[in-house]
Amino acid sequence: MDAAYLLEVFTLLVRWAHVIVAIAWIGASFYFVWLDNSLRPPTDAALKEKGVSGELWAVHGGGFYNPQKYLVAPAHLPADLHWFKWESYTTWITGFLLISSLYYLQAGSYMVDASKMALQPRQAIGVGVSALVVGWIVYDILCRLLIKRSQVQLGVIYYFFVLATAYVLTHTISGRAAFLHIGAMIATTMSANVFFWIIPGQKRVVAAMQRGEAPDPMDGIRAKQRSVHNNYLTLPVVFCMISNHFGFTYQHPHAWAILGLILLGAVLIRHWFNLRHKGHAPLVWPVLGCLLLIAAFTWTAPSRPDAPAPGSAAAAMPTPTVADIRPIIEARCAACHGAHPTLMPTPAAGLVFDSDEHLRQLAPRIHQQAVVQKAMPLGNVTKITDDERAKLGAWFERGAQ
């Protein structure tokens, strides 16, 4: 089989696996934060004597459940203890395989944007990987330094670090790759929290109990800090991962600021859900979050060009026909959207501009992506000119005939 086709099959399977394990990880995160916030002090003296600090009664699937949380740990460990770690590890592993097959193996098409910086593909890859590593190092240092300080203060500092990183990336590599790498940077931090702090801390607690020693409460404090952070970071990561389908976000001249508004809005909305689990959730948080999203999408909304003044040269310009824009399509778009594309194994998004009828049917999408958002061609790899974009725009605005 063709190597390019096999790569695409591999990418499909890895993406599928990534979504499945990510659902498992995020679902577990959401559930345990909900559970922790929903626990109530036990009324049974026997439970208090055992060291239970909170319990909850729930019904699901026809059965009744009674989760209990110990202040530090139970007096005796059960023989069967479940660890929540593989959901995180497999999410990161499949995510890195996915970003490697989609972006690192095709960096020239998906990461390099010569209008921002003339990078070689390997340099663009270096920028992306460096963001993952530096993002974890900076976050981990902040957590170590501010473990006993306000977590809001830590969150504010980290938010501005993410914003600064977004500014650098959107001015260095393609906007699409920049948004994805911000998400990958945060996701790497989340998984590293599990690998370096949460699971090792839990193992130290178990080991201490097996030796008959009292566990160090600091292990629980650190694990709780990182676990809560992971919960707040889930919605920003999910947005970054789906943003590549929506060029109006990452193609904006101030894409880093757009991303900042959206990520902050997502965190505020998640904060409201966490407060709601505790029974007190002021509506100010989701309202502020939604206002930030509205502000971002209002900012990215395209403005329609003014109609040419009667008698002007633009008004006198002949209306472009599909025959007039066909050379542009063949020179600038067919490399990805031809029946036999040269920049990828199969037509991008399944769109083939192989006939005049198809061009007319797809005119709104061509106009949106190539003229309004200027998201296509990716990184302007085929070097479409502003005059050509204007011609495509005039063709669409005058009826796409």
C-alpha positions, 0 to 999 in steps of 0.5 A: 500500500501507498505510504501516504495512505498508511499514514492517513489510516494510522492518523485516523486510528490514533485520533479515534483512540485519543478521543476515547481515552481522553473522554475516560480521563476527563470524565474521571476528572470531572467525576472526582471533583464533583464527588469531592465537592459533594461529600458531606461529613458523616453522621455515623460515629463509627465512620468518624472513628475510622477517619472518614471525613466525608461520604455521599449516597448516590443512585445510578443504573439501578444500584445504590453507591456510598463513596467515602473519603478518608481524611488521610488514609484508612487504617488498613489498606484493602487488597484491591486498590484501583489507580487512576493513571492509565487514562492520563498516560494513554491520552498523552501518548496517543496525543503525541502520536497524533501531533507527530503524524499530523504536524511533525511529519508534515511540518512544511505544510502544517507548521511553517508560515513564511509570512510570520517567520521563514523557518525550516520544518525541523525548526518549526518542530523544535519550536513546538516541542520546546513549548511542551517542555518549557510549559511544564517546567514553568508551571511546575516551578510555579506550583512548587513556589506557591504551594502554600500561597493563594491558588488564584495568584498562581492561576493568574500568573500561569494564565499570563504565561500561557498568553505570552506563549500564545503570542510567541507561537502565533508570531512564529509558526502557523496559527493552526499549529500555534493553537494546537501546541498551546493545547498540547502544552497544557495537556502535557502539563496535566499528564505530567502532574499525574506522572510526577506528582499525583501517582508518586504521592499516592504510592508514598502514602500506600508505602508508608501505610504498609510500613505501619507509618503515618502518611505524609499529609503533604503528599495529599496536599500536592496531589489535590493541588495538581488534580484541581488544576487539571480539572480547570484546564480541561475545557481550555485543552478541549477548545485548543484541540478542536480549534483547527476546524475554525480558521476564524480564530487562529487566523485573526491578526490578534489570534493570541488575544482571541485565544486568551479570551476564550480560555479565560471564559472556559475557566470561569465556566468550569469554575461555576460548575465546580461551585455548583457541586458545592451548592453555591454557584453565583451566576456571575461566573458563567455570565462573565465567561459567556461575555468573554466568549461573545467578545472573542467571537464579535472581535473575529466576526468578518466585516463585509467590504464596502460596495464599489462606488458607482462609476469607480474602476472597481464597479466597472470591472467585469464580473469574474466567472468560474472560468476566470477563477479556475486558473487560481483554483488549479494553481493555489488550491488543487495541491490539496483539493484536487482529485490527485492532490500533491501535498497530502495523500487524499483531498483535504476535508474530502473536498475536490474542486474538480468541476465547475459545478463543484466550485459553484456548490462550494463557493461559500466555503471557498470564500469563507476560508480563502477570502474572509479568514485567509486560512487557506491555503495552509501557511499560504504554501502555494503563495496565493496573492491578495489580488487573487483572493480579491478576485475570488471574493468578487466572484462569490459576491457577484453570484459565483457564476 
